């Protein structure tokens, strides 16, 4: 019993006829017969009456069907993996961008002179450390600015308003429409008194 895809042909027929150019050397080659493409293996078979060529062939579509299904599965797996990688990259990018946006908003607040709102401390440990350092810097800037403002408007020895502080306070009161009374004390030898307090 011979399979439908197995043919016994003479050596001459294997070259000129059904073999379609199969050379009988045992190599696997594509062939075309009656408009259909095949994968074929031809091998010589010695008999008492001469040499026959055993031609084993299968339609190329059948042979490639298995590989096409594997290729489709691999393409599907690659597509799912690529989609997952893109989704993870977007999530990681957004989670990394949020703390940076919070720091950027805090920088703009500090630029405007507002030191009251700290940066939220959340996210990865690096961002938590950065937010804590930023909040410490913000507190230091606020304290330094308050100290500089106080020193600019107050006398270091007495703690009372100096000339610049009195002018600023009078301007505030006059803007509010408040009535203002100014008392002037003329102290003799104030420099000596001031020196004794040091």
Buried (B, 14 or more C-beta within 10 A) or exposed (E): EEEEBEBEBBBEBBBEEBBBBBBBEEEEBEBEBEEEBBBBBBBBEEEEEEEBBBBBBEEBEEBEEEEEEEEEEEEEEEEEEEEEEEEEEEEEEEEEEBBEEBBEEBEEBBEEEEBEEBBBBEBEEEBBEBBEEBBEEBEEEBEEEEEEEEEEBBEEEEEEBBEEBEEBEBEEEEEEEEEEEEEEEEEEEEEEEEEEEE
